[in-house]
Amino acid sequence: MSFEAKFSIIYSLKKAFKNLLPKTVDERIVLNRKLSKIKPGLPKRVSLLAIFIYSLFTFLGYFPTFSIPPVKQHQTFAQIQQQKGEVIPSSFTKPLILPHPGYLTTRFSSYHPGIDIAAGLGMPIHPIIDGVVESKSLDIFGLGNYVVVAHEKGFKSKYSHMGRVFVKAGDTVTSDNILGEVGITGRTSGPHTHLEITLNGEFVDPLKLLPEISNMPPTTVAKK
């Protein structure tokens, strides 16, 4: 764009903006009266309404189907397929897989009966092995949207903080099916899946059964 064209556009915008301003004292008085009628608390109420609407949609699990960083769905499937066969616990008749690629952020402990796997928002979640969906529920102030899958020999797995859920109770699923998407529902500080595994009602450390999960890489700060 030439200098003359840029100057013409800037001059036109400046002139249009100038025409919007009050030109006389009377016009300024009228404008001040209009501005004084705006209640000071209105922006605050609008902000609270926006927060309420966002929270409502968060609890209901409506999230866009994208990942951070972006992960193509066929790439996700390929990574999960590569994990098959790495670990074959004697308790199961076929290999277990990770629900999705990601980083291990929280390990199993007495006060945290599961593991947290951080991943991109919207990443597909797969059952760790074949089973039947036992329940689908919402814990607003805790686990958020979660799904429980019953497996062979008394094992069960629970997937929490999900975004959208694609299954219902009674559905038969395999490790190729998608239960839902990684979300941030419930009490969570970021997108991840809280995975719990139980055997006849007793919690089991998922890391003893699943393929190896990489730890979250440390944050590096560039030196000056």
N, CA, C and O of each residue as an XYZ file, in Angstrom:
896
protein
N       0.854     -1.190      0.000
C       0.000      0.000      0.000
C       0.893      1.244      0.000
O       1.854      1.323      0.765
N       0.573      2.206     -0.854
C       1.387      3.407     -0.979
C       1.200      4.330      0.214
O       0.249      4.193      0.983
N       2.130      5.279      0.354
C       2.058      6.238      1.458
C       0.804      7.101      1.347
O       0.162      7.404      2.352
N       0.458      7.496      0.118
C      -0.720      8.341     -0.086
C      -1.988      7.612      0.353
O      -2.874      8.214      0.960
N      -2.077      6.313      0.046
C      -3.267      5.545      0.421
C      -3.375      5.423      1.933
O      -4.458      5.577      2.498
N      -2.230      5.140      2.601
C      -2.236      5.042      4.061
C      -2.643      6.365      4.699
O      -3.433      6.396      5.642
N      -2.084      7.473      4.163
C      -2.410      8.799      4.706
C      -3.887      9.109      4.538
O      -4.510      9.692      5.426
N      -4.451      8.718      3.395
C      -5.867      8.967      3.130
C      -6.754      8.211      4.114
O      -7.749      8.751      4.599
N      -6.393      6.955      4.412
C      -7.187      6.150      5.345
C      -7.115      6.735      6.750
O      -8.136      6.866      7.426
N      -5.898      7.090      7.192
C      -5.724      7.658      8.532
C      -6.486      8.973      8.667
O      -7.127      9.227      9.687
N      -6.412      9.806      7.625
C      -7.111     11.097      7.662
C      -8.618     10.901      7.729
O      -9.308     11.627      8.445
N      -9.137      9.917      6.982
C     -10.580      9.656      6.986
C     -11.046      9.163      8.352
O     -12.099      9.577      8.838
N     -10.261      8.275      8.973
C     -10.620      7.769     10.301
C     -10.585      8.879     11.339
O     -11.461      8.965     12.200
N      -9.560      9.731     11.252
C      -9.441     10.835     12.200
C     -10.613     11.795     12.059
O     -11.146     12.287     13.054
N     -11.006     12.057     10.833
C     -12.122     12.968     10.584
C     -13.433     12.371     11.083
O     -14.261     13.071     11.664
N     -13.617     11.065     10.850
C     -14.846     10.412     11.306
C     -14.923     10.412     12.824
O     -15.991     10.647     13.391
N     -13.793     10.149     13.494
C     -13.775     10.149     14.959
C     -14.043     11.545     15.507
O     -14.733     11.703     16.515
N     -13.492     12.560     14.836
C     -13.685     13.937     15.286
C     -15.144     14.340     15.198
O     -15.637     15.095     16.036
N     -15.843     13.831     14.171
C     -17.256     14.166     13.998
C     -18.128     13.557     15.093
O     -19.236     14.032     15.343
N     -17.625     12.492     15.753
C     -18.397     11.856     16.816
C     -18.345     12.647     18.119
O     -19.226     12.499     18.965
N     -17.325     13.484     18.290
C     -17.164     14.239     19.527
C     -18.120     15.429     19.554
O     -18.423     16.005     18.509
N     -18.596     15.799     20.742
C     -19.484     16.968     20.849
C     -18.745     18.247     20.473
O     -17.589     18.444     20.849
N     -19.435     19.123     19.717
C     -18.789     20.324     19.208
C     -19.135     21.551     20.031
O     -18.355     22.503     20.079
N     -20.288     21.546     20.677
C     -20.710     22.708     21.451
C     -20.789     22.346     22.928
O     -20.734     21.175     23.302
N     -20.921     23.376     23.759
C     -21.030     23.164     25.201
C     -22.290     22.387     25.533
O     -22.275     21.508     26.394
N     -23.385     22.712     24.848
C     -24.651     22.026     25.110
C     -24.547     20.535     24.788
O     -25.059     19.697     25.530
N     -23.887     20.213     23.683
C     -23.725     18.801     23.310
C     -22.877     18.061     24.343
O     -23.140     16.897     24.645
N     -21.865     18.732     24.883
C     -21.028     18.109     25.905
C     -21.819     17.861     27.187
O     -21.634     16.834     27.841
N     -22.695     18.792     27.549
C     -23.528     18.624     28.742
C     -24.450     17.423     28.585
O     -24.613     16.627     29.509
N     -25.057     17.301     27.392
C     -25.950     16.168     27.125
C     -25.185     14.850     27.214
O     -25.675     13.878     27.789
N     -23.971     14.823     26.636
C     -23.162     13.603     26.669
C     -22.787     13.236     28.102
O     -22.839     12.062     28.470
N     -22.412     14.219     28.912
C     -22.056     13.950     30.305
C     -23.237     13.399     31.091
O     -23.069     12.520     31.936
N     -24.440     13.916     30.812
C     -25.634     13.417     31.498
C     -25.894     11.951     31.142
O     -26.257     11.144     31.998
N     -25.698     11.627     29.857
C     -25.902     10.239     29.430
C     -24.896      9.310     30.100
O     -25.245      8.219     30.550
N     -23.640      9.758     30.161
C     -22.608      8.927     30.780
C     -22.840      8.765     32.275
O     -22.527      7.717     32.840
N     -23.385      9.792     32.920
C     -23.614      9.727     34.364
C     -24.721      8.747     34.726
O     -24.804      8.301     35.871
N     -25.586      8.404     33.746
C     -26.676      7.466     34.014
C     -26.206      6.016     34.020
O     -26.933      5.128     34.467
N     -24.994      5.772     33.526
C     -24.460      4.403     33.531
C     -24.081      4.036     34.952
O     -23.252      4.709     35.564
N     -24.667      2.995     35.479
C     -24.429      2.599     36.861
C     -23.022      2.030     37.014
O     -22.586      1.221     36.194
N     -22.309      2.448     38.060
C     -20.933      1.964     38.255
C     -20.843      0.453     38.401
O     -19.839     -0.150     38.021
N     -21.887     -0.165     38.952
C     -21.827     -1.605     39.198
C     -22.139     -2.461     37.996
O     -22.037     -3.686     38.065
N     -22.527     -1.827     36.871
C     -22.916     -2.608     35.693
C     -21.781     -3.470     35.155
O     -22.002     -4.658     34.918
N     -20.566     -2.933     34.948
C     -19.476     -3.799     34.455
C     -19.216     -4.991     35.367
O     -18.915     -6.087     34.895
N     -19.334     -4.772     36.681
C     -19.102     -5.863     37.626
C     -20.154     -6.945     37.462
O     -19.837     -8.134     37.479
N     -21.428     -6.526     37.301
C     -22.501     -7.510     37.133
C     -22.338     -8.280     35.830
O     -22.592     -9.483     35.773
N     -21.909     -7.573     34.778
C     -21.676     -8.243     33.498
C     -20.554     -9.267     33.631
O     -20.641    -10.365     33.081
N     -19.496     -8.906     34.365
C     -18.375     -9.827     34.575
C     -18.822    -11.063     35.347
O     -18.445    -12.185     35.010
N     -19.631    -10.848     36.391
C     -20.123    -11.978     37.178
C     -21.004    -12.889     36.341
O     -20.951    -14.112     36.475
N     -21.824    -12.282     35.466
C     -22.677    -13.081     34.589
C     -21.838    -13.907     33.626
O     -22.140    -15.074     33.376
N     -20.774    -13.295     33.080
C     -19.894    -14.018     32.158
C     -19.204    -15.179     32.866
O     -19.078    -16.267     32.304
N     -18.753    -14.946     34.106
C     -18.106    -16.012     34.877
C     -19.089    -17.139     35.153
O     -18.733    -18.315     35.079
N     -20.340    -16.775     35.475
C     -21.356    -17.794     35.754
C     -21.633    -18.642     34.518
O     -21.718    -19.866     34.609
N     -21.776    -17.988     33.352
C     -22.054    -18.725     32.117
C     -20.888    -19.644     31.774
O     -21.091    -20.796     31.388
N     -19.653    -19.128     31.916
C     -18.471    -19.948     31.632
C     -18.408    -21.151     32.568
O     -18.114    -22.266     32.138
N     -18.687    -20.917     33.859
C     -18.643    -22.009     34.832
C     -19.705    -23.053     34.518
O     -19.461    -24.253     34.639
N     -20.892    -22.586     34.112
C     -21.970    -23.516     33.778
C     -21.574    -24.415     32.620
O     -21.761    -25.630     32.678
N     -21.026    -23.819     31.566
C     -20.606    -24.615     30.417
C     -19.450    -25.534     30.781
O     -19.345    -26.642     30.255
N     -18.572    -25.073     31.691
C     -17.456    -25.913     32.132
C     -17.960    -27.152     32.845
O     -17.506    -28.262     32.570
N     -18.904    -26.960     33.766
C     -19.435    -28.089     34.521
C     -20.198    -29.053     33.619
O     -20.198    -30.260     33.859
N     -20.845    -28.528     32.587
C     -21.590    -29.389     31.674
C     -20.684    -30.088     30.673
O     -21.112    -31.007     29.975
N     -19.428    -29.650     30.604
C     -18.461    -30.346     29.759
C     -18.478    -29.971     28.301
O     -18.079    -30.777     27.460
N     -18.927    -28.771     27.967
C     -18.921    -28.354     26.573
C     -17.584    -27.705     26.247
O     -17.312    -26.572     26.644
N     -16.760    -28.444     25.519
C     -15.437    -27.959     25.169
C     -15.207    -28.159     23.681
O     -15.742    -29.099     23.092
N     -14.420    -27.291     23.069
C     -14.098    -27.469     21.650
C     -13.217    -28.687     21.436
O     -12.478    -29.096     22.332
N     -13.300    -29.257     20.254
C     -12.525    -30.464     19.968
C     -11.175    -30.090     19.371
O     -10.901    -30.384     18.207
N     -10.335    -29.443     20.169
C      -8.968    -29.163     19.743
C      -8.028    -29.523     20.871
O      -8.448    -29.698     22.015
N      -6.764    -29.631     20.543
C      -5.768    -30.021     21.530
C      -4.714    -28.945     21.660
O      -4.442    -28.212     20.709
N      -4.120    -28.851     22.835
C      -3.041    -27.910     23.104
C      -1.853    -28.695     23.657
O      -1.918    -29.120     24.811
N      -0.770    -28.915     22.906
C      -0.580    -28.486     21.520
C      -1.445    -29.298     20.564
O      -1.918    -30.372     20.936
N      -1.666    -28.809     19.328
C      -2.546    -29.523     18.399
C      -2.068    -30.950     18.145
O      -0.889    -31.180     17.879
N      -2.981    -31.892     18.228
C      -2.665    -33.293     17.971
C      -3.726    -33.845     17.034
O      -4.911    -33.858     17.368
N      -3.305    -34.299     15.866
C      -4.255    -34.874     14.930
C      -4.736    -36.215     15.455
O      -3.973    -36.974     16.053
N      -6.030    -36.500     15.220
C      -6.623    -37.690     15.805
C      -5.944    -38.962     15.308
O      -5.743    -39.896     16.085
N      -5.589    -39.014     14.024
C      -4.966    -40.237     13.520
C      -3.574    -40.424     14.117
O      -3.109    -41.556     14.254
N      -2.898    -39.314     14.477
C      -1.607    -39.434     15.142
C      -1.783    -40.000     16.545
O      -0.976    -40.805     17.010
N      -2.853    -39.566     17.213
C      -3.141    -40.082     18.547
C      -3.397    -41.577     18.489
O      -2.884    -42.332     19.315
N      -4.189    -42.006     17.516
C      -4.474    -43.429     17.373
C      -3.188    -44.208     17.124
O      -2.996    -45.294     17.671
N      -2.307    -43.648     16.294
C      -1.062    -44.340     15.969
C      -0.194    -44.498     17.210
O       0.394    -45.558     17.425
N      -0.111    -43.450     18.030
C       0.704    -43.533     19.237
C       0.145    -44.570     20.199
O       0.900    -45.303     20.838
N      -1.178    -44.629     20.303
C      -1.790    -45.594     21.211
C      -1.575    -47.013     20.702
O      -1.323    -47.926     21.488
N      -1.674    -47.198     19.397
C      -1.454    -48.528     18.841
C      -0.021    -48.992     19.097
O       0.216    -50.179     19.322
N       0.933    -48.064     19.063
C       2.324    -48.431     19.297
C       2.548    -48.885     20.734
O       3.473    -49.650     21.008
N       1.697    -48.414     21.660
C       1.867    -48.780     23.055
C       1.406    -50.207     23.326
O       1.825    -50.813     24.313
N       0.557    -50.747     22.474
C       0.033    -52.085     22.709
C       1.162    -53.112     22.643
O       2.039    -53.035     21.782
N       1.126    -54.053     23.547
C       2.115    -55.111     23.548
C       3.316    -54.821     24.417
O       4.138    -55.708     24.646
N       3.441    -53.575     24.916
C       4.599    -53.252     25.737
C       4.478    -53.858     27.132
O       5.469    -54.301     27.713
N       3.257    -53.874     27.663
C       3.030    -54.404     29.005
C       1.868    -55.387     28.949
O       0.790    -55.055     28.455
N       2.088    -56.594     29.455
C       1.024    -57.598     29.485
C       0.944    -58.149     30.903
O       1.534    -59.190     31.191
N       0.218    -57.462     31.806
C       0.072    -57.975     33.171
C      -0.606    -59.344     33.153
O      -1.503    -59.594     32.347
N      -0.173    -60.209     34.037
C      -0.721    -61.567     34.070
C      -2.194    -61.590     34.437
O      -2.878    -62.587     34.206
N      -2.694    -60.484     35.016
C      -4.098    -60.445     35.421
C      -5.041    -60.276     34.240
O      -6.243    -60.505     34.373
N      -4.515    -59.880     33.092
C      -5.359    -59.607     31.935
C      -5.007    -60.538     30.788
O      -3.901    -61.074     30.711
N      -5.975    -60.717     29.899
C      -5.785    -61.619     28.764
C      -5.255    -60.899     27.530
O      -4.959    -61.539     26.522
N      -5.130    -59.568     27.598
C      -4.595    -58.795     26.476
C      -3.861    -57.579     27.022
O      -4.048    -57.218     28.184
N      -3.034    -56.945     26.208
C      -2.252    -55.795     26.685
C      -3.134    -54.615     27.087
O      -4.199    -54.394     26.511
N      -2.675    -53.869     28.075
C      -3.320    -52.620     28.453
C      -2.653    -51.470     27.710
O      -1.491    -51.562     27.313
N      -3.395    -50.397     27.530
C      -2.848    -49.204     26.883
C      -3.095    -48.005     27.787
O      -3.889    -48.077     28.724
N      -2.416    -46.915     27.503
C      -2.705    -45.659     28.180
C      -3.994    -45.078     27.606
O      -4.297    -45.295     26.432
N      -4.749    -44.351     28.405
C      -5.984    -43.748     27.866
C      -5.700    -42.742     26.762
O      -6.537    -42.520     25.886
N      -4.521    -42.135     26.804
C      -4.087    -41.201     25.767
C      -2.627    -40.850     26.036
O      -2.153    -41.024     27.159
N      -1.907    -40.360     25.031
C      -0.533    -39.906     25.273
C      -0.535    -38.713     26.222
O      -1.511    -37.966     26.284
N       0.544    -38.538     26.952
C       0.623    -37.403     27.861
C       1.768    -37.557     28.842
O       2.620    -38.433     28.701
N       1.767    -36.685     29.841
C       2.812    -36.687     30.860
C       2.212    -37.012     32.225
O       1.097    -36.600     32.544
N       2.964    -37.750     33.012
C       2.549    -38.075     34.371
C       2.828    -36.872     35.269
O       3.974    -36.443     35.405
N       1.776    -36.332     35.879
C       1.940    -35.155     36.733
C       1.740    -35.470     38.210
O       2.333    -34.809     39.062
N       0.913    -36.468     38.530
C       0.695    -36.851     39.928
C       0.651    -38.370     40.024
O      -0.061    -39.030     39.268
N       1.425    -38.920     40.968
C       1.492    -40.368     41.129
C       0.446    -40.878     42.122
O      -0.232    -40.102     42.796
N       0.339    -42.184     42.187
C      -0.579    -42.865     43.093
C      -0.058    -42.757     44.526
O       1.138    -42.912     44.772
N      -0.967    -42.491     45.470
C      -0.595    -42.437     46.882
C      -1.839    -42.694     47.724
O      -2.938    -42.851     47.194
N      -1.653    -42.735     49.038
C      -2.780    -43.008     49.929
C      -3.818    -41.896     49.901
O      -5.001    -42.147     50.130
N      -3.384    -40.662     49.623
C      -4.323    -39.544     49.562
C      -4.708    -39.183     48.125
O      -5.537    -38.301     47.904
N      -4.106    -39.866     47.155
C      -4.429    -39.635     45.737
C      -4.512    -41.004     45.067
O      -3.531    -41.470     44.486
N      -5.686    -41.657     45.144
C      -5.814    -43.054     44.695
C      -5.893    -43.221     43.183
O      -6.770    -43.917     42.672
N      -4.988    -42.588     42.484
C      -4.958    -42.690     41.034
C      -3.745    -41.958     40.503
O      -2.859    -41.576     41.267
N      -3.701    -41.763     39.203
C      -2.621    -40.987     38.588
C      -3.236    -39.916     37.702
O      -4.355    -40.067     37.210
N      -2.497    -38.839     37.504
C      -2.932    -37.757     36.624
C      -2.048    -37.742     35.385
O      -0.821    -37.727     35.479
N      -2.695    -37.747     34.216
C      -1.977    -37.717     32.941
C      -2.368    -36.436     32.218
O      -3.492    -36.302     31.736
N      -1.429    -35.497     32.148
C      -1.694    -34.219     31.485
C      -1.659    -34.391     29.974
O      -0.819    -35.115     29.440
N      -2.575    -33.720     29.296
C      -2.653    -33.809     27.836
C      -3.362    -32.575     27.299
O      -3.823    -31.728     28.063
N      -3.442    -32.486     25.990
C      -4.110    -31.362     25.360
C      -5.616    -31.423     25.531
O      -6.207    -32.503     25.524
N      -6.230    -30.269     25.685
C      -7.676    -30.178     25.822
C      -8.349    -30.729     24.574
O      -8.043    -30.308     23.459
N      -9.264    -31.668     24.764
C      -9.982    -32.250     23.639
C      -9.381    -33.532     23.100
O      -9.922    -34.112     22.159
N      -8.261    -33.996     23.677
C      -7.646    -35.238     23.193
C      -8.557    -36.432     23.488
O      -9.135    -36.498     24.572
N      -8.700    -37.373     22.555
C      -9.569    -38.538     22.772
C      -9.075    -39.416     23.920
O      -7.873    -39.633     24.076
N     -10.012    -39.915     24.715
C      -9.707    -40.811     25.832
C     -10.214    -42.207     25.483
O     -11.381    -42.377     25.131
N      -9.340    -43.202     25.581
C      -9.684    -44.587     25.285
C      -9.684    -45.409     26.571
O      -8.935    -45.098     27.497
N     -10.504    -46.445     26.645
C     -10.412    -47.352     27.798
C      -9.094    -48.107     27.768
O      -8.582    -48.419     26.693
N      -8.544    -48.401     28.934
C      -7.236    -49.056     28.993
C      -7.303    -50.496     28.498
O      -6.280    -51.077     28.134
N      -8.502    -51.073     28.481
C      -8.722    -52.429     27.975
C     -10.224    -52.589     27.755
O     -11.012    -51.753     28.197
N     -10.616    -53.658     27.076
C     -12.031    -53.880     26.780
C     -12.859    -53.952     28.057
O     -12.360    -54.331     29.117
N     -14.125    -53.584     27.940
C     -15.007    -53.659     29.097
C     -16.396    -53.154     28.776
O     -16.764    -52.987     27.613
N     -17.160    -52.915     29.827
C     -18.527    -52.406     29.706
C     -18.645    -51.149     30.557
O     -18.234    -51.136     31.717
N     -19.207    -50.094     29.978
C     -19.382    -48.846     30.720
C     -20.382    -49.082     31.846
O     -21.548    -49.400     31.608
N     -19.904    -48.922     33.072
C     -20.759    -49.154     34.238
C     -21.567    -47.918     34.600
O     -22.740    -48.017     34.960
N     -20.937    -46.755     34.503
C     -21.647    -45.525     34.850
C     -20.999    -44.326     34.186
O     -19.827    -44.346     33.810
N     -21.799    -43.288     34.055
C     -21.356    -41.990     33.540
C     -21.995    -40.949     34.445
O     -23.216    -40.924     34.597
N     -21.175    -40.089     35.048
C     -21.736    -39.175     36.030
C     -20.970    -37.860     36.041
O     -19.983    -37.687     35.325
N     -21.455    -36.928     36.881
C     -20.844    -35.611     37.017
C     -20.691    -35.274     38.488
O     -21.662    -35.288     39.245
N     -19.463    -34.971     38.885
C     -19.151    -34.515     40.238
C     -18.639    -33.085     40.102
O     -17.455    -32.866     39.848
N     -19.533    -32.115     40.273
C     -19.219    -30.719     39.955
C     -18.000    -30.209     40.705
O     -17.138    -29.559     40.113
N     -17.913    -30.495     42.001
C     -16.846    -29.925     42.815
C     -15.700    -30.906     43.066
O     -14.868    -30.676     43.943
N     -15.655    -31.992     42.303
C     -14.598    -32.971     42.503
C     -14.034    -33.488     41.198
O     -13.177    -32.851     40.585
N     -14.520    -34.652     40.772
C     -13.966    -35.336     39.607
C     -14.543    -34.850     38.280
O     -14.098    -35.291     37.220
N     -15.518    -33.956     38.319
C     -16.099    -33.457     37.076
C     -16.847    -34.555     36.339
O     -17.426    -35.444     36.964
N     -16.837    -34.497     35.011
C     -17.420    -35.579     34.212
C     -16.522    -36.807     34.313
O     -15.318    -36.719     34.072
N     -17.101    -37.943     34.666
C     -16.275    -39.148     34.744
C     -17.054    -40.367     34.260
O     -18.284    -40.406     34.283
N     -16.283    -41.355     33.822
C     -16.839    -42.605     33.304
C     -16.151    -43.763     34.015
O     -14.933    -43.753     34.196
N     -16.932    -44.758     34.417
C     -16.399    -45.969     35.041
C     -16.623    -47.136     34.089
O     -17.740    -47.363     33.625
N     -15.553    -47.876     33.801
C     -15.631    -49.037     32.912
C     -15.285    -50.290     33.707
O     -14.252    -50.343     34.374
N     -16.147    -51.292     33.636
C     -15.909    -52.576     34.310
C     -15.182    -53.515     33.351
O     -15.572    -53.664     32.193
N     -14.113    -54.151     33.854
C     -13.302    -55.055     33.040
C     -13.381    -56.478     33.591
O     -14.152    -56.766     34.507
N     -12.581    -57.341     33.024
C     -12.563    -58.739     33.443
C     -11.946    -58.904     34.830
O     -11.164    -58.065     35.277
N     -12.304    -59.985     35.497
C     -11.709    -60.414     36.770
C     -11.828    -59.381     37.887
O     -10.964    -59.309     38.761
N     -12.889    -58.584     37.861
C     -13.141    -57.654     38.953
C     -12.432    -56.316     38.854
O     -12.515    -55.512     39.781
N     -11.741    -56.057     37.761
C     -11.065    -54.769     37.585
C     -12.044    -53.713     37.070
O     -12.952    -54.013     36.295
N     -11.842    -52.482     37.512
C     -12.598    -51.337     37.012
C     -11.643    -50.166     36.818
O     -10.640    -50.044     37.521
N     -11.965    -49.312     35.859
C     -11.163    -48.105     35.635
C     -12.087    -46.899     35.578
O     -13.197    -46.969     35.049
N     -11.606    -45.786     36.136
C     -12.389    -44.548     36.166
C     -11.581    -43.435     35.511
O     -10.391    -43.273     35.780
N     -12.249    -42.669     34.643
C     -11.619    -41.585     33.894
C     -12.334    -40.286     34.271
O     -13.526    -40.132     34.009
N     -11.601    -39.354     34.886
C     -12.236    -38.162     35.451
C     -11.746    -36.871     34.805
O     -10.747    -36.849     34.086
N     -12.486    -35.792     35.086
C     -12.240    -34.438     34.565
C     -12.425    -34.387     33.050
O     -11.797    -33.573     32.372
N     -13.280    -35.249     32.525
C     -13.497    -35.301     31.082
C     -14.271    -34.078     30.603
O     -15.007    -33.446     31.362
N     -14.086    -33.763     29.327
C     -14.887    -32.730     28.690
C     -16.166    -33.371     28.182
O     -17.057    -33.700     28.965
N     -16.255    -33.545     26.886
C     -17.424    -34.228     26.330
C     -17.298    -35.733     26.545
O     -16.202    -36.292     26.488
N     -18.431    -36.377     26.791
C     -18.483    -37.825     26.993
C     -19.322    -38.427     25.877
O     -20.414    -37.940     25.584
N     -18.809    -39.493     25.250
C     -19.470    -40.073     24.084
C     -20.131    -41.423     24.357
O     -20.705    -42.017     23.444
N     -20.063    -41.916     25.581
C     -20.624    -43.235     25.882
C     -21.686    -43.102     26.968
O     -21.834    -42.052     27.594
N     -22.413    -44.183     27.171
C     -23.432    -44.228     28.220
C     -23.344    -45.567     28.929
O     -22.705    -46.500     28.442
N     -23.985    -45.655     30.073
C     -23.965    -46.892     30.848
C     -24.523    -48.044     30.020
O     -25.559    -47.916     29.367
N     -23.812    -49.173     30.061
C     -24.237    -50.356     29.320
C     -23.524    -50.555     28.002
O     -23.617    -51.627     27.406
N     -22.804    -49.532     27.530
C     -22.080    -49.658     26.264
C     -20.890    -50.609     26.420
O     -20.148    -50.535     27.399
N     -20.724    -51.493     25.449
C     -19.537    -52.348     25.395
C     -18.457    -51.613     24.617
O     -18.697    -51.147     23.503
N     -17.262    -51.506     25.203
C     -16.192    -50.729     24.578
C     -14.921    -51.561     24.477
O     -14.693    -52.479     25.264
N     -14.111    -51.222     23.500
C     -12.782    -51.805     23.350
C     -11.761    -50.677     23.452
O     -12.125    -49.503     23.530
N     -10.495    -51.038     23.451
C      -9.452    -50.023     23.558
C      -9.372    -49.142     22.319
O      -8.672    -48.130     22.320
N     -10.087    -49.521     21.261
C     -10.116    -48.691     20.054
C     -11.216    -47.634     20.114
O     -11.188    -46.668     19.352
N     -12.175    -47.809     21.007
C     -13.276    -46.857     21.117
C     -12.853    -45.604     21.883
O     -11.863    -45.615     22.613
N     -13.609    -44.537     21.707
C     -13.351    -43.273     22.399
C     -14.438    -43.059     23.451
O     -15.626    -43.008     23.133
N     -14.016    -42.937     24.702
C     -14.966    -42.688     25.788
C     -15.412    -41.232     25.809
O     -16.570    -40.929     26.096
N     -14.487    -40.345     25.505
C     -14.770    -38.914     25.538
C     -13.499    -38.143     25.264
O     -12.588    -38.637     24.599
N     -13.443    -36.929     25.780
C     -12.301    -36.059     25.526
C     -11.713    -35.524     26.825
O     -12.415    -35.370     27.825
N     -10.428    -35.247     26.795
C      -9.765    -34.621     27.936
C     -10.382    -33.243     28.164
O     -10.543    -32.462     27.226
N     -10.725    -32.954     29.421
C     -11.352    -31.673     29.734
C     -10.797    -31.069     31.003
O      -9.728    -31.453     31.479
N     -11.541    -30.113     31.548
C     -11.146    -29.456     32.797
C     -12.361    -29.315     33.715
O     -12.473    -28.339     34.456
N     -13.266    -30.288     33.663
C     -14.441    -30.221     34.521
C     -14.075    -30.607     35.950
O     -13.086    -31.299     36.190
N     -14.892    -30.147     36.889
C     -14.635    -30.450     38.289
C     -13.520    -29.586     38.848
O     -13.237    -28.506     38.330
N     -12.895    -30.065     39.903
C     -11.818    -29.313     40.566
C     -10.482    -29.713     39.955
O      -9.937    -30.773     40.265
N      -9.974    -28.873     39.104
C      -8.725    -29.171     38.408
C      -8.030    -27.878     38.035
O      -8.670    -26.839     37.875
N      -6.719    -27.950     37.898
C      -5.936    -26.765     37.553
C      -5.537    -26.740     36.087
O      -4.897    -25.789     35.638
N      -5.905    -27.770     35.335
C      -5.543    -27.812     33.927
C      -6.065    -29.083     33.283
O      -6.511    -29.992     33.983
N      -6.016    -29.162     31.949
C      -6.525    -30.344     31.250
C      -5.701    -31.593     31.542
O      -4.497    -31.620     31.290
N      -6.342    -32.606     32.062
C      -5.677    -33.880     32.327
C      -6.743    -34.935     32.605
O      -7.920    -34.617     32.776
N      -6.315    -36.184     32.648
C      -7.195    -37.285     33.022
C      -6.731    -37.867     34.347
O      -5.580    -38.281     34.490
N      -7.637    -37.893     35.309
C      -7.359    -38.573     36.576
C      -7.847    -40.010     36.409
O      -9.048    -40.255     36.294
N      -6.917    -40.948     36.396
C      -7.235    -42.354     36.140
C      -7.118    -43.165     37.421
O      -6.086    -43.144     38.092
N      -8.186    -43.878     37.750
C      -8.178    -44.782     38.901
C      -8.459    -46.201     38.425
O      -9.258    -46.412     37.512
N      -7.797    -47.175     39.051
C      -8.036    -48.588     38.769
C      -8.302    -49.292     40.094
O      -7.551    -49.129     41.056
N      -9.367    -50.070     40.134
C      -9.692    -50.829     41.342
C      -9.818    -52.311     41.004
O     -10.163    -52.684     39.883
N      -9.531    -53.137     41.996
C      -9.702    -54.586     41.884
C     -10.583    -55.027     43.041
O     -10.174    -55.000     44.202
N     -11.801    -55.435     42.701
C     -12.790    -55.827     43.715
C     -12.970    -54.739     44.776
O     -13.093    -55.026     45.966
N     -12.982    -53.486     44.317
C     -13.224    -52.364     45.214
C     -11.986    -51.780     45.862
O     -12.078    -50.745     46.521
N     -10.826    -52.409     45.697
C      -9.585    -51.916     46.291
C      -8.762    -51.178     45.236
O      -8.617    -51.653     44.109
N      -8.225    -50.014     45.609
C      -7.444    -49.230     44.662
C      -6.119    -49.914     44.336
O      -5.459    -50.488     45.202
N      -5.754    -49.834     43.054
C      -4.504    -50.405     42.555
C      -3.703    -49.290     41.896
O      -4.273    -48.426     41.230
N      -2.393    -49.305     42.077
C      -1.536    -48.307     41.434
C      -1.529    -48.563     39.927
O      -1.013    -49.590     39.485
N      -2.095    -47.647     39.126
C      -2.135    -47.864     37.674
C      -0.760    -48.032     37.039
O      -0.629    -48.693     36.009
N       0.271    -47.436     37.647
C       1.613    -47.518     37.063
C       2.162    -48.938     37.079
O       3.097    -49.246     36.340
N       1.590    -49.811     37.915
C       2.041    -51.200     37.961
C       1.429    -52.034     36.841
O       1.850    -53.166     36.599
N       0.432    -51.468     36.160
C      -0.265    -52.219     35.123
C      -0.098    -51.624     33.729
O      -0.125    -52.345     32.732
N       0.074    -50.309     33.666
C       0.071    -49.619     32.378
C       1.466    -49.523     31.772
O       2.465    -49.720     32.463
N       1.531    -49.218     30.474
C       2.834    -48.919     29.863
C       3.473    -47.718     30.549
O       2.798    -46.955     31.240
N       4.754    -47.557     30.357
C       5.487    -46.469     31.006
C       4.978    -45.112     30.538
O       4.694    -44.910     29.357
N       4.867    -44.190     31.485
C       4.419    -42.831     31.188
C       5.555    -41.870     31.501
O       6.160    -41.947     32.570
N       5.843    -40.977     30.584
C       6.918    -40.005     30.804
C       6.497    -38.982     31.848
O       5.336    -38.577     31.903
N       7.455    -38.568     32.679
C       7.190    -37.509     33.642
C       7.119    -36.170     32.926
O       7.666    -36.000     31.836
N       6.434    -35.222     33.558
C       6.360    -33.880     32.993
C       7.759    -33.291     32.926
O       8.451    -33.248     33.943
N       8.198    -32.831     31.743
C       9.552    -32.267     31.640
C       9.685    -31.024     32.498
O       8.742    -30.237     32.586
N      10.843    -30.825     33.137
C      11.025    -29.643     33.989
C      11.001    -28.363     33.176
O      11.421    -28.332     32.019
N      10.505    -27.313     33.801
C      10.465    -26.005     33.147
C      11.846    -25.378     33.188
O      12.455    -25.265     34.253
N      12.332    -24.977     32.042
C      13.663    -24.371     31.972
C      13.533    -22.874     31.761
O      12.678    -22.410     31.006
N      14.385    -22.131     32.432
C      14.393    -20.677     32.302
C      15.681    -20.262     31.612
O      16.775    -20.620     32.048
N      15.543    -19.515     30.546
C      16.720    -19.088     29.793
C      17.561    -18.130     30.629
O      17.045    -17.189     31.232
N      18.861    -18.389     30.652
C      19.768    -17.520     31.394
C      20.109    -16.293     30.563
O      20.251    -16.361     29.343
N      20.236    -15.173     31.259
C      20.589    -13.938     30.565
C      22.074    -13.932     30.218
O      22.566    -12.970     29.627
